[in-house]
Amino acid sequence: QVQLVESGGGLVQAGDSLRLSCAASGPLFSRYAVGWFRQAPGREREFVSAISRSGDITTYADSVKGRFTISRDNAKNTVYLQMDSLKPEDTAVYYCAADQRTRAVLSRNKENYGYWGQGIQVTVSS
């Protein structure tokens, strides 16, 4: 079983950058695909990005494509989300999640992720 802890959130201005980290504890982290999701007040939790076990395949929501970059370092048991050109609409609690199942494509469905971090706040002011 893997445990996930997010870090790197905070308050920034529009146009700034942040890098979120998702540190995992537990065995065999490289066997999990990892996704980032976010939830703004009053809204459903939505998919942001995901990365395959080896890191060679990534996918992004249209709303962040070209601005966010997901990566991972399996030697450090960590997944990163580099967020550039931040907008006020990026304000949300960001969660990382791990998917242990073998799938043909990376999942964007939060129901397929069995392990979740506690979440971290990102606030972008205009």
Summary of the structure (lengths in Angstrom):
residues: 126
radius of gyration: 13.5
end to end distance: 39.9
largest distance: 41.5
contacts: 381
relative contact order: 0.32
helix: 7%
strand: 48%
